């Protein structure tokens, strides 16, 4: 375990995992807060179709994936308020995208290993150029997210008032989903299309169960994603099991633990209030 950082591919894996976890934790927090987790999952399948389509015409899969996902994010953002009511349509697009990806792969199998890595992730295969692409994408997306964070939060919590104040809900929604598209594309490099929920949704959902404060929740979401990514890579090195499995298992375990902790706190709070109420009814003074 103490010698794993002697290998360049492990150092690249930890750096890539850290970059992706920070971006996914930040973008995923608002995704869960806005109730658009399913849309984020659909974007990953759209990206799979783009990656296989790019391979079919001889282009790098990563560029096809980004192009398709950004276009899909813009289309979903244009739906505005109707996005939450379009789960059936989004599900149909999700299934069609996965089917198209398999069709493209059928016609062009030379990139089969790369496409398999897109489905299940391959953080141990991240090289220097890909690491630089991930880093530049993360910096750009985090800067854009910081720029729109205030109107995004306003539009998420109080959309009617935000619109009355002049905030363009559609513009904010499109910009945010483009950030989610890039974050999803980055997460796919780590955990794959089929497990993208693990970094994009689970840490954010766990953080929102543990605190209702936006600032603390956002920071906690990033820290949880970072811990899950790094610990998952370390456990994969120690056990020779897939990184995607460990990150997924850790993410689900943290989410379940956060839910259990919230239930325990609620039960303790309720029992405390019940005890105070019984004591007050038995005394002569008024019940506070």
C-alpha positions, 0 to 999 in steps of 0.5 A: 500500500505504501509503495503504490505512489511509486508508480506513475499510473497510480499517481495519475489515477489519484490526481484524476480521481481528485479532480473528477471528485471535486467537480462531481461533488460540486455539480452533483450537489445542485443536481440533487437539490434541483431534482434533476438526478435522472437527467444527469443519468440520461446525459451519460448514456447520450455521451456513450452514443457520442463516444461510439459514434466518434469512434465509428468515424475515426475521431477520438471518443472523448470529443464525440462524448463531450459534443453529444452531452453538451448538445443534450444538456442544452436541449434539456436545459431549454425544457426549463420547468418541463424537465421534471415532468419529462421523465418518460421522454428522458427515459426513452432518450436514455434507452435510445442512446444506449441502443445507438451506442451498441449499434455503432460499436457493432459496425466498428469494433476497433475501439471496443476496449476503449468503449468498454472502459467508457461503460465501466470506467478505467481511472488506472488508464488515465495518462498525462494528456487526459489528465490535463484535459480533465484538469482544464475542464474542471477549472473551467466548469468550477469557475462557471459554476461559481459565476452562476451559483447565486442565480442558480441557487435562487432559481432552484429554491424560489424560481417564481421570485427569481424570475420576477427579479429578472433571472432567466431560468432557462439560461441558468438551467442551460448553463448549469446542465452544460456544467453537469455534462462536462462533470458527467463526462469526467466521471465516466473516465473514472466509474463509467457510464453505467455507474456515473451515479456513484460520484455525481449523485450519491455524495451530494444526496448523502450531504443533503441528508446530513445538513440543510445548510447550502454552504456546508452541504456543498463542501461536504459533498465535495469532501465525500466524493473526494474520500470515496474516489481516493479510498476506492483507488487505494482499495482497488490497488490492495485487492486487485478488484475494479476501482468502479466497484469500490467507489460504487460500494463506498458511495452507496455505503456512505449514503445509507449511513447518512440516511441512518444517521439522519433517522437516529438524530430525528428519533432522538430529537423527537423523544427529547421533545416528547419527554419535555412535553410530558414533564410540562403537562405534569407541572402546574405552570403553562406548557411552553 
